[in-house]
Amino acid sequence: MKIIVFGATGNTGKRVLVQGIKMGHEMTAFVRDSEKLYDQLGEQYAKHVKVIVEDIMDPVGVGEALVNQDAAIIAAGHAGLGEEFVRIVDNIISQCELQLSFSGRVWIMGGAGLLDIPYTNLIGNNLPGFPPEYKNHNRNFERLQQTQLDWSIMCPGTMVDTREHSNPVHLHVTTETLPVPIPETIKEYSEADIAGHLFSRLHELNVAYDDVARCMLDHLELGGAFKRKRVGLAYQSNITVR
């Protein structure tokens, strides 16, 4: 497949590039600093990547980069950028909609706070105590819901360099809801207590960047199981990937 990665020098984007190359995909990196990209990838991988150096806020540059691409992975920016983050995602999504030769398959990055909390009608980002900038993920999610593109939004917890488990574990993948067991009694908690419960368990949502990248690359088909879904990831020792 032909895959373009926006934010290709970030922690997630650079791993998507390397894994995509290893899987035999035609990878394109959309960056503002090609030297940084080459330094990160090294000669072994850099020669297999098409590099586009453009302003990610330029609609024309983004639109042209999307020509004949089969999938786009948007790993650019982060919630702490505020309005700029929302504009970055909106610009890329808008160009995905307009570019007729683009297939329409899109992954964007969110966070675990976007996922439904079982037995409630709540998501973490709307609870007291959650950083207000996380609501920028909510806005990007709302933008996706307005488009007809074949999108998925990756919602990991804290991403780490490597798996932190010494024992064998399986990557548990869920759609829409948190990927860790939640007691049914949580429906009786106040919102503040729900937030406290989740904060006490944040470590259960740690997941390696490489596993996040692989999950997206493994689900690039149009109309797949994750079409128009939020996707959660966590490690568990007693289940297999589903």
C-alpha positions in Angstrom: 0.0 0.0 0.0 0.9 3.6 -0.4 0.9 5.3 3.0 1.6 8.9 3.9 2.6 9.8 7.5 2.0 13.3 8.8 4.2 14.1 11.8 6.8 11.5 10.6 9.6 12.7 12.9 7.5 12.3 16.1 7.7 9.4 18.4 4.8 7.6 16.8 5.3 8.7 13.2 8.9 7.6 12.9 7.9 4.1 14.2 5.1 3.9 11.7 7.6 4.7 8.9 10.1 2.0 9.9 7.4 -0.7 10.5 5.7 0.2 7.3 8.9 -0.2 5.4 9.5 -3.6 7.0 6.0 -4.7 6.0 6.7 -3.7 2.3 4.5 -0.6 2.1 5.4 2.4 0.0 6.0 5.0 2.7 5.8 8.8 2.3 6.9 11.1 5.1 5.4 14.6 5.3 7.8 16.7 7.4 9.1 20.2 7.9 12.7 19.1 8.6 14.1 16.5 6.3 17.5 16.4 8.0 15.9 15.4 11.3 14.0 12.6 9.5 17.2 11.3 7.9 19.1 11.4 11.2 16.3 9.4 12.9 15.8 6.8 10.2 19.4 6.2 9.3 20.6 5.2 5.8 19.1 1.7 6.0 15.5 3.1 6.1 15.8 6.6 4.7 16.4 5.4 1.2 13.0 3.6 1.2 11.0 6.7 2.1 9.6 9.4 -0.1 10.0 12.7 1.7 7.8 15.7 1.2 8.9 18.9 3.0 6.0 21.3 3.2 4.0 23.4 5.7 1.4 21.2 7.3 -1.0 24.1 7.4 -0.7 24.7 3.7 -3.9 23.2 2.1 -2.3 23.0 -1.4 0.9 21.2 -0.1 -1.1 18.8 2.0 -3.6 18.1 -0.9 -0.8 17.4 -3.4 0.9 15.1 -0.9 -2.3 13.0 -0.7 -2.4 12.3 -4.4 -2.8 8.5 -5.0 -2.2 7.6 -1.4 -4.0 4.5 -0.1 -4.0 5.6 3.6 -3.0 8.6 5.8 -1.7 8.3 9.3 -1.9 11.6 11.1 0.6 11.7 14.0 1.3 15.4 13.8 0.9 17.7 16.8 -0.4 17.0 20.3 -3.2 18.2 22.5 -1.0 20.7 24.3 -0.7 22.8 21.1 -4.3 23.8 21.6 -6.0 25.5 18.7 -3.0 24.8 16.4 -3.5 21.0 17.0 -7.2 21.3 16.0 -6.3 23.3 12.9 -3.6 20.8 11.8 -6.1 17.9 12.0 -8.9 19.9 10.3 -6.6 20.9 7.4 -5.5 17.4 6.7 -8.9 15.9 7.0 -10.3 18.6 4.7 -7.7 17.8 2.1 -8.4 14.1 2.5 -12.0 14.9 1.7 -11.1 17.0 -1.4 -8.4 14.8 -3.0 -10.3 12.5 -5.3 -7.4 10.2 -5.9 -7.0 9.5 -2.1 -8.7 6.3 -0.9 -10.2 7.9 2.2 -8.6 5.6 4.8 -7.4 7.7 7.7 -5.9 7.1 11.2 -5.5 9.9 13.7 -4.1 10.0 17.2 -6.3 10.6 20.2 -6.0 9.4 23.8 -7.5 7.0 26.3 -9.6 9.9 27.7 -11.7 9.7 24.5 -12.9 6.2 25.2 -16.3 5.4 26.8 -16.2 4.4 30.5 -18.2 1.2 30.9 -21.5 1.4 32.8 -21.5 5.1 32.4 -22.3 7.7 29.7 -19.0 9.4 30.3 -15.5 9.7 28.8 -12.4 10.6 30.8 -11.7 13.9 29.0 -14.9 15.4 30.4 -14.2 14.4 34.0 -12.9 16.8 36.7 -9.2 16.8 37.1 -8.4 15.7 33.5 -6.1 18.3 31.8 -8.4 20.7 29.9 -6.1 20.5 26.8 -7.3 16.9 26.3 -10.6 18.3 25.1 -8.8 19.2 21.9 -9.0 15.4 21.1 -12.8 15.7 21.6 -12.8 18.4 19.0 -10.9 16.3 16.5 -13.2 13.4 17.2 -16.2 15.7 16.5 -14.5 16.7 13.2 -14.1 13.1 12.2 -17.8 12.4 12.9 -18.7 15.0 10.3 -16.8 13.4 7.5 -17.6 10.5 5.2 -14.0 9.3 5.2 -13.1 5.8 6.4 -11.4 6.9 9.7 -10.2 5.4 12.9 -8.9 7.2 16.0 -6.2 5.6 18.0 -6.7 6.1 21.8 -3.7 4.8 23.8 -2.8 5.7 27.3 0.7 6.8 28.0 3.0 5.6 25.3 6.4 4.3 26.3 9.6 3.3 24.4 9.3 -0.5 25.1 7.0 -2.9 26.8 7.4 -2.7 30.6 6.3 -6.3 31.2 8.8 -9.1 32.0 6.1 -11.8 31.6 4.4 -12.7 28.3 1.4 -10.4 27.6 -1.1 -10.0 24.8 -2.2 -6.7 23.3 -5.9 -6.3 24.1 -7.7 -4.2 21.5 -11.1 -2.7 22.1 -13.4 -0.4 20.1 -15.1 2.6 21.7 -14.5 1.5 25.4 -11.6 1.5 27.8 -9.5 -1.7 27.3 -9.2 -2.5 31.0 -11.8 -4.2 33.3 -14.0 -1.6 35.0 -16.2 -2.6 38.0 -20.0 -2.2 37.4 -20.2 -0.4 40.7 -18.5 2.6 39.0 -22.0 3.7 37.9 -22.7 4.6 41.5 -19.6 6.8 41.8 -19.6 10.6 41.5 -17.7 12.0 38.6 -14.9 13.1 40.9 -14.6 9.5 42.3 -14.7 8.1 38.7 -11.8 10.4 37.8 -9.9 9.3 40.9 -10.5 5.6 40.1 -9.1 6.1 36.6 -6.1 8.2 37.7 -5.2 5.3 40.1 -5.1 2.9 37.2 -3.4 4.9 34.5 -0.4 2.6 34.6 -2.6 -0.2 33.2 -3.0 1.8 30.0 0.8 2.2 29.3 1.5 0.9 25.8 4.6 0.8 23.6 4.9 3.1 20.6 5.7 0.2 18.4 2.5 -1.6 19.3 0.5 1.5 18.6 2.2 1.8 15.2 1.7 -1.9 14.3 -2.0 -1.8 15.3 -2.6 1.0 12.8 -0.6 -0.6 10.1 -2.4 -3.9 10.5 -5.8 -2.2 10.0 -5.5 -0.1 6.8 -8.2 -1.9 4.7 -11.2 0.1 3.7 -14.4 -0.9 5.5 -12.4 -2.8 8.2 -13.4 -3.7 11.7 -12.2 -0.3 13.0 -14.1 1.9 10.5 -15.3 5.0 12.2 -14.3 3.7 15.6 -12.2 4.8 18.6 -9.6 2.1 19.4 -8.2 1.3 22.8 -5.1 -0.7 23.7 -3.8 -2.4 26.8 -1.7 -5.3 27.8 -3.3 -8.3 29.4 -1.9 -11.7 30.3 -4.9 -13.9 29.9 -6.4 -13.0 26.6 -5.4 -12.9 22.9 -5.8 -10.1 20.4 -9.3 -9.8 19.0 
